[in-house]
Each structure stands twice: as C-alpha cells, then as structure tokens.
Amino acid sequence: MARQINIDPENRVRFNNNVDYCVGTGRLGLALSEEYLKELEYVQKMIGFSYIRGHGLFSDDVAIYHEYEENGETKVEYNYTYIDRIIDSYIRLGIRPYLELGFMPGQLASGTQTIFYWKGNTTPPKDYKKWTDMVVALLAHLRERYGEETLTWPIEVWNEPNLPGFWYKADMQEYFRLFKETFLAIKAYDSRYTVGGPAICGVNDAEWIRSFLEFCKKENIHPDRITRHHYTVGFPTRDGHYDYSKLEDQKMRFENLQSTRDIIDSFDEFRDLPIHLTEFSTSYTPRGVIHDTNLNAAYLAGQLAGLGDVNEAYSYWTFGDVFEEQGVQSSLFHGGFGLVAAGCIPKPTFWTFRFFKQLKDFGSECVYRDDTAVIVKNETGYAGVLWNIGDEEQSVELRFNGCGDGEYTLVCETVDETVCNPLKMWHDIGEPQYPTAAQTELIRSASAPQAGSAVVKAENGEAVTGIGLGRNGVVHFTLTKRRFTPDRGYDYEKVLSFH
C-alpha cells in the first residue's frame, strides 16, 4: 500500500539546507595532481561548493616553512610556491579554502610522531612564536595575493586533537595553548578573521567541548565558531584491505549533535555560537566499503535533511577518491571517502548531494519534511527529495493541495540499486582493479540517475501523483505548471500510434 503525503502550500517547516557550503579533501598537496583537479572540476560543475577543507597546510610536502643557519644563527624563511599553485587552482574552479591550520612542519615540530602514509607531524611546535609568526605570515601573503576576500575564509585550529594519533598524547591543555596562541595572534593581525576550534571527533566530545569553552571563558577568548566532526558507523572490522561497519541510528546521532548545541548554549558568553561540522560522513575510514553503495546515498539523504537544524555548516569528507591516508588506493572501488571515484565516476551519494543542491536552487520555502522526504516550493511549483533505506520497494502517493486546475509536469530523477549502481557494474565485469579506458566508460555509463516524466492533471485544486522508491533509493522530483506549445500539425498521440 502506498504511503500518502499531503502537501499544504501554506505549511512552513524548518529546513536549513547548507549542502554546498563546504566539502572535504585529502591533504592539500594532492591538489597538485591532474586526477584530483579533474574530479574537483566535475564536482564543482555539478554541485558547486563554496569552500574546501583539507589537512596538511603546513606539512612538509607543501613546503611553506624552512629553517636555515646563517652566521651561527637559526633563521626562518617561507616558500609559497605550492600553496599558491593549489589555491590558484581552487579559485579557478570556483572554490575557496577553509583553512585548517596543521600539521606541524618537521623543522618546527617538538617531536617525531606522525600520522598517515604521508607522515603528517602531529606534535606541538617547539617554539610557539615561530608557529604564530608562520600563521600570520601566511595570512598576510594570501591577503596580498588574493585580496580582502581572504578575510572571509574560515580558519580552524588543528584537526581532532582529542585523538592521540592526531595530537601528541591527546593533550587537552597543550591544545588549548595552541588555540589561544594562534587565536590571539590572528586577531592581533586583523580581528576580522574568523577562527574556530576545537575540531574534535566523537571521542569524549562532551568533555572536550565543555572544557574548551571553560578555558575560553577563563582566558576571555571568544571563538567565532565551534567545530567538530560527525561520523555515523560503529567500530569497523577489517578484512584484507577493507573496513566493514554498521550504520548507527540516525536519531541517536542527531541527539549527539544536539548535545553539543546544548553544552554551548549553557554558557551565557557562547550561546548561539555557530557550529561547523568540518567533517561528516558515514564510515570514518578511507577503506569503508559503505561509501561506494546506494545505501550510503539513501542514509545520507536523511543526514542532509537534518544537519542544518543545529549546525550552521557541514562539510562532507570528501569530494573525491584521490586520497592517501592509508596509502595509494589499490582498486577502483575501495571504499574511498569521495563523492566521485577515479575517472570522474560519480557514486550514488554524489547524486544525493546534487539533488539537495537542486532543492536549494529551486526554493527556500519548505512545506514538508519527515524522516524520508523533504519538499520545497516556489512560484512555479514544487521540488522534493524522497529516500528509502532498505531492501523493500516503496510507493509514495503525493497529494498537492491548493493547485490551480490544469496540467502539471512531473520530472523524476531516480538513483537506486537497479538504475544507478556503478559498483554493481564494476563487480559484474570482474572487479578490475585498474580498469581500462573502455571499462571505465562502461562503469561510468551505469552511474547516472534514470530520468522519467509524466503529465499530472489537477482537479478541484489538487494534483495527485505516485512515485516509486526502489531498494536504497533516492528520488529527486519537480512538479511544475505545464506550458504546452505544440507546433502546427504535430500530434504526439498520432506519432505514437502511426504505422
């Protein structure tokens, strides 16, 4: 039996759709590669994010910080060759950096602890003055090169300091010092820059958020935003190269985000301070096989529908599969974080983001929202996204009230296990680790939504239509007033019946 949704054009529902604000990337140095830029160009053409956030701004492969000896004295110089090339590429593609300040340059580091295949140093600076000088010098350079718009580029201090792998011993007080010194130096240079932290993941998140705000209150520091991360799977099990994990309950995960909002608002000084989720996804590993699936696409539709309730911004981790935390990928579909796979093959989740961006472009008046649907309207009609998590196919009957009599055009784009599943195509042709150009094109041909249309007649002020949802399906639809302008002598029905 079809589930029925009644849409009242006068209804208004809270729905803050910031789907295109920011997206994540692997370390910034990867932006020097051709495949990376091709994938980002495709994502920007089809979705168009405003900001991009990644690790490794100060890591040695970007090569900003250098010490040298002269006349028995240690001196410092900066090299902006690579970071300029990276940001030039970003700006050419219509995106700006969300500046995550990290990791530590090797010559400035107080220790040798590193993380990832590419060895990002995760120890505090041996000299905080040299650290803050480096940060401010970079901001000054970017401002000279790119102008006053750089004042609007968000800044975040470090990444996941509550994990000992990302910050030596997960030393809370040492991170607080890093934040204070960095924050004060940036604000002394120009108070218009906006600086956030503590950029934590879900481990001891409540303790870290509360302690961070208590520290800021004590030190009379007012961060411009609170940043944290949001992943929605249980602890994974590893089989060979790959991580398998189960999705967590959406309601529970949203409650966790609400708890951060509640902690912030419990401080009079920080009430209503914006929250940025500077990373979110389902699995938190770059070998999380769920990332490539239709299930991922359907689940994240529910996330995108609700993340704006308590968060000003949220950034999907990541736009593409050029990513090397656990080494260079060894197969086309390997569970990578990206919205697109190598060869600019869009995964099903790519279309979830594309559909929510289409909602944003269509209209900001939300007239219906529940756990499986979001519908908005403008002066031309309606647009919506429906999703179905699970193996059971569903039918949804949409009843649009308050329509003028006449004809409407229904257009649907469908992504599900059957019609948009490049992972299945890759599997069925033998799971080639390194597809040929012809194989890549074949797999890409299986990665597009199925488009369909119908004419819907409104009677007595109501338009009624049905939409089917397949296994782990996501459907984007528009229902708009039909403008019928046939040419003289053209009869569509006659064409179809002509023999």
C-alpha positions, 0 to 999 in steps of 0.5 A, a space after each residue: 500500500 502506498 504511503 500518502 503525503 499531503 502537501 499544504 502550500 501554506 505549511 512552513 517547516 524548518 529546513 536549513 539546507 547548507 549542502 554546498 557550503 563546504 566539502 572535504 579533501 585529502 591533504 592539500 598537496 594532492 591538489 597538485 595532481 591532474 586526477 584530483 583537479 579533474 574530479 574537483 572540476 566535475 564536482 564543482 560543475 555539478 554541485 558547486 561548493 563554496 569552500 574546501 577543507 583539507 589537512 596538511 597546510 603546513 606539512 612538509 610536502 607543501 613546503 611553506 616553512 624552512 629553517 636555515 643557519 646563517 652566521 651561527 644563527 637559526 633563521 626562518 624563511 617561507 616558500 609559497 610556491 605550492 600553496 599558491 599553485 593549489 589555491 590558484 587552482 581552487 579559485 579557478 574552479 570556483 572554490 575557496 579554502 577553509 583553512 585548517 591550520 596543521 600539521 606541524 612542519 618537521 623543522 618546527 615540530 617538538 617531536 617525531 610522531 606522525 600520522 598517515 602514509 604521508 607522515 603528517 607531524 602531529 606534535 606541538 611546535 617547539 617554539 610557539 612564536 615561530 608557529 604564530 609568526 608562520 600563521 600570520 605570515 601566511 595570512 598576510 601573503 594570501 591577503 596580498 595575493 588574493 585580496 580582502 576576500 581572504 578575510 572571509 575564509 574560515 580558519 580552524 585550529 588543528 584537526 581532532 586533537 582529542 585523538 592521540 594519533 592526531 595530537 601528541 598524547 591527546 593533550 587537552 591543555 597543550 591544545 588549548 595553548 595552541 588555540 589561544 596562541 594562534 587565536 590571539 595572534 590572528 586577531 592581533 593581525 586583523 580581528 576580522 578573521 574568523 577562527 574556530 576550534 576545537 575540531 574534535 571527533 566523537 571521542 569524549 566530545 562532551 568533555 572536550 567541548 565543555 572544557 574548551 569553552 571553560 578555558 575560553 571563558 577563563 582566558 576571555 577568548 571568544 571563538 567565532 565558531 565551534 567545530 567538530 566532526 560527525 561520523 555515523 558507523 560503529 567500530 569497523 572490522 577489517 578484512 584484507 584491505 577493507 573496513 566493514 561497519 554498521 550504520 548507527 541510528 540516525 536519531 541517536 546521532 542527531 541527539 549527539 549533535 544536539 548535545 553539543 548545541 546544548 553544552 554551548 548554549 549553557 554558557 551565557 558568553 557562547 550561546 548561539 555560537 555557530 557550529 561547523 561540522 568540518 567533517 561528516 560522513 558515514 564510515 570514518 575510514 578511507 577503506 569503508 566499503 559503505 561509501 561506494 553503495 546506494 545505501 550510503 546515498 539513501 542514509 545520507 539523504 536523511 543526514 542532509 535533511 537534518 544537519 542544518 537544524 543545529 549546525 550552521 555548516 557541514 562539510 562532507 569528507 570528501 569530494 573525491 577518491 584521490 586520497 592517501 591516508 592509508 596509502 595509494 588506493 589499490 582498486 577502483 572501488 575501495 571504499 574511498 571517502 569521495 563523492 566521485 571515484 577515479 575517472 570522474 565516476 560519480 557514486 550514488 551519494 554524489 547524486 544525493 548531494 546534487 539533488 539537495 543542491 537542486 532543492 536549494 536552487 529551486 526554493 527556500 520555502 519548505 512545506 514538508 519534511 519527515 524522516 524520508 522526504 523533504 519538499 520545497 516550493 516556489 512560484 512555479 511549483 514544487 521540488 522534493 527529495 524522497 529516500 528509502 533505506 532498505 531492501 523493500 520497494 516503496 510507493 509514495 502517493 503525493 497529494 498537492 493541495 491548493 493547485 490551480 486546475 490544469 496540467 502539471 509536469 512531473 520530472 523524476 530523477 531516480 538513483 537506486 540499486 537497479 538504475 544507478 549502481 556503478 559498483 554493481 557494474 564494476 563487480 559484474 565485469 570482474 572487479 578490475 582493479 585498474 580498469 581500462 579506458 573502455 571499462 571505465 566508460 562502461 562503469 561510468 555509463 551505469 552511474 547516472 540517475 534514470 530520468 522519467 516524466 509524466 503529465 499530472 492533471 489537477 482537479 478541484 485544486 489538487 494534483 495527485 501523483 505516485 512515485 516509486 522508491 526502489 531498494 536504497 533509493 533516492 528520488 529527486 522530483 519537480 512538479 511544475 505548471 505545464 506550458 504546452 506549445 505544440 507546433 502546427 500539425 504535430 500530434 504526439 498521440 498520432 506519432 505514437 500510434 502511426 504505422 
